[in-house]
Amino acid sequence: MTNDDTLDGIQSLFHEQNREVARKLGTATFLMFTLPILAFYLGLYYLFPNYDEPLMWSGLFAVFLANVVIAGYVVSAFMEGEDDVVVDSQRRGFDGETDGDAAGPRVGAFKQRTD
């Protein structure tokens, strides 16, 4: 992967159809960076200062909130609507059959025997 490919990938986030995805990714990235750190210090100085092991409890609180952010991002990704892109469901494979599959060789259990 060249540097130009990386720049093309980053620039594609700024296209009109990708702005919502870029906003979600930016928000999740920001929350993954800030929320666990804030949670750790909030737990250390305010929530768990009188516990036997305040560092342990603060760390667990930070890990829990990091997992909440990840779960929220995954749920929001699955809740996205379908794209308006029309997919050609009658693509032809190498053997000329119209099976709705990608035009690639069949491998593994999907490979047709010829003997």
Residue pairs with C-beta under 8 A, 6 or more apart in sequence:
12 18
13 19
13 21
13 22
13 25
14 22
21 80
24 73
24 76
24 77
28 69
28 72
28 73
31 69
32 66
32 69
32 70
35 65
35 66
35 69
36 62
36 63
36 65
36 66
37 62
39 58
39 61
39 62
39 64
39 65
40 58
40 59
40 61
40 62
41 58
42 58
42 61
43 54
43 57
43 58
43 61
43 62
44 54
44 55
44 58
47 57
47 58
47 61
48 54
48 57
48 58
48 61
51 57
89 100
90 98
90 100
91 98
91 100
91 101
91 102
91 103
92 98
92 103
93 99
93 101
93 102
93 103
93 104
93 106
94 103
94 104
94 105
95 112
105 111
106 112
